[in-house]
Amino acid sequence: MKISIEHIKKMAIHYVGNKSRGEGVKFSQVETDFQNAETSILQQAKNAFNFDQFHEFFYTHNISLNPLYSFVETLFSDNERLIEVSQSIVSHLYDQSTHAKVKSGELYVLYFKDCLVEDEITDAIGIFKSENKDSFLKVNPLPDSFEIESLQGININKLDKGCLIFNTNKENGYLVSVVDNTNKTNEAQYWINDFLHVRPRKDGFYNTQNAMSLCKKFISEELPTKFNISKTEQANYLNKSVDFFKEEKTFEIEDFSKKVIHDPEITESFKSYKNRFEKEQGFEIADNFSISETATKKQSRIFKSVLKLDKNFHIYIHGDKELIEKGIDEGGKKFYKIYYKEES
């Protein structure tokens, strides 16, 4: 998705601690002057967010009960209320900061003007938290030498936690991009689950990523246990699956079954496995969606077609399974025969 953020209109910085340690909060009462740092802040945002996968606010039964959704809605309606609303955001974050691994830090609430989302011009709200400080050296010139001092500051090339909320798709929970580079254990995912309370947006990226995980798991785990297929046939299914996602524009389960699986019995098993997989994972994969090139490139890394032979050899299979044969010699030793045109 084509997204551009170019101009900061307002900004407020507050401090938020860990509630379980009683560290408290410290509110700013006026907006922060950012003129001398605007370029660095914009650069940090551009470095941190890749805009491949998006989230959306949600809440059981009524999205208006999601505190962040309500705060954002208020601020988009009247950005002059930045201080008031940002203080509410800090208080809400403090209430969620109860896990022992949650670090204290500064919370930046920014209001961006004239952002580009595809062909739409809209505003955005940024919520950034800095939890870690980097050490750096500052060199000061003196009349006949230099002095050096050690300082601590924020690395503009790394954002610890953040989100950008674009004022579009409001009825479905806005368009939200999320960063969480610290505390990735399940116990400490308070930023996404408790504070923001967002879920992945069910777009092409989401469906492509999950559909490819489904295919990989089915071919690697389910197929060998239910059907008498060789390792080379299994590798062939993996390669054909990746090729399908790379070459096709849309995914349709019937089309995928015809072009990749072919066998009616395996097709029925795949559809049945898809239902079980969705229940186990707690999400649904659409039967038809636009394939995301970015998600395909990312997920292709997990499709490794490798034959592991004892501890001596690994054979990587990338193409035609007809070029590799399996056999047993007269002495009972197993072997693979490989056909090729050129050696490189």
ZIFENGI-V608933 format. One record per helix or strand of 2 or more residues. SS is the DSSP state (a for helix, b for strand). FROM is the first residue (numbers start at 1). TO is the last residue. If there is no record, write none. Layout:
ss = {SS/SS}
from = {FROM/FROM}
to = {TO/TO}
This chain:
ss = {b/b/a/b/a/b/a/a/a/b/b/b/b/b/a/b/a/a/b/a/a/b/a/a/b/a/b/b/a/b/b}
from = {3/7/19/25/38/55/63/67/79/105/120/134/146/161/170/175/186/190/198/204/231/250/253/264/288/293/306/313/321/324/334}
to = {4/16/21/26/48/57/65/77/96/117/130/141/153/166/172/180/188/196/200/226/247/252/261/281/290/302/309/316/323/328/338}
